[in-house]
Amino acid sequence: MTKKVVILLFLLLAAGTMLCAQTPATAGGGAVNWPIPVSRGLSMAIASGLCGLAQSKAIAASVEGMARNPGASAAIRFALILGLILIESLALYTMVIAIVFMS
């Protein structure tokens, strides 16, 4: 990713969290508090997309490693499964944060 894309993503996430910090709308015909669901969706989309990219990169690297050194398949497979679990936990933690703390 280029530096501009990273800065843009950071600004979008920062703006979403700042908008969510505002007080919620009143029940008496006030404005709808739309930034909360939007920031939930954006955070889950970014986390899921990056987790998918990381998992595909990890699988590709482990398959290449197993092809180069078949004797180390067991160790590579263990490291792959452990890495995939840790990568997937990022998306799960993001979902928990989006549900619990942005309500």
C-alpha positions in Angstrom: 0.0 0.0 0.0 1.1 3.4 -0.7 1.6 5.9 2.1 -1.4 8.0 0.9 -3.8 5.0 1.1 -2.7 4.2 4.6 -3.1 7.9 5.7 -6.6 8.0 4.1 -7.7 4.8 5.9 -6.4 6.2 9.2 -8.3 9.4 8.7 -11.5 7.6 7.8 -11.3 5.4 10.9 -10.4 8.3 13.2 -13.3 10.3 11.8 -15.7 7.4 12.4 -14.6 7.0 16.0 -14.9 10.7 16.7 -18.4 10.8 15.3 -19.4 7.8 17.4 -18.2 9.7 20.5 -21.0 12.2 20.2 -24.1 12.0 22.3 -26.9 9.9 20.8 -29.9 11.5 19.3 -33.0 12.0 21.5 -36.1 10.0 21.0 -38.2 13.1 20.4 -37.6 13.4 16.7 -33.8 14.1 16.8 -31.4 13.2 14.1 -30.5 9.5 13.5 -27.1 8.5 14.9 -25.8 6.9 11.6 -22.0 6.9 12.2 -22.2 4.0 14.7 -23.4 1.4 12.1 -21.2 2.8 9.4 -18.1 2.6 11.6 -19.0 -0.9 12.7 -19.3 -2.0 9.0 -16.1 -0.2 8.0 -14.1 -1.7 10.9 -15.3 -5.2 10.2 -14.8 -4.8 6.4 -11.2 -3.7 6.9 -10.4 -6.3 9.5 -11.9 -9.1 7.5 -10.2 -8.0 4.3 -6.8 -7.7 5.9 -7.3 -11.1 7.6 -8.1 -12.7 4.3 -5.0 -11.3 2.7 -2.8 -12.3 5.6 -4.3 -15.9 5.6 -3.7 -16.3 1.9 -0.1 -15.1 2.2 0.5 -17.5 5.1 -1.0 -20.4 3.3 1.0 -19.7 0.2 4.2 -19.4 2.1 3.6 -22.6 4.0 2.8 -24.6 0.9 6.0 -23.3 -0.7 8.0 -24.2 2.4 6.5 -27.7 2.4 7.3 -28.1 -1.3 10.9 -27.1 -0.7 11.4 -29.2 2.4 9.0 -32.1 2.8 10.7 -33.3 5.9 9.7 -30.2 7.8 6.0 -30.5 6.9 4.8 -31.2 10.4 6.6 -28.2 11.9 5.4 -26.0 9.1 1.8 -27.2 9.4 1.8 -26.5 13.2 3.2 -23.0 12.6 0.6 -22.4 9.9 -2.3 -23.5 12.0 -1.1 -21.4 15.0 -0.6 -18.4 12.7 -4.1 -18.8 11.1 -5.7 -19.0 14.6 -3.9 -15.7 15.6 -4.9 -14.0 12.3 -8.5 -15.1 12.6 -8.6 -13.8 16.2 -8.0 -10.3 14.9 -11.3 -10.4 13.0 -13.1 -11.9 16.0 -11.7 -9.2 18.4 -12.8 -6.5 16.0 -16.3 -8.0 15.9 -16.5 -8.1 19.7 -15.3 -4.5 19.9 -17.8 -3.4 17.2 -20.7 -5.0 19.0 -19.9 -4.3 22.6 -18.1 -0.9 22.7 -20.0 0.9 19.8 -23.5 0.4 21.1 
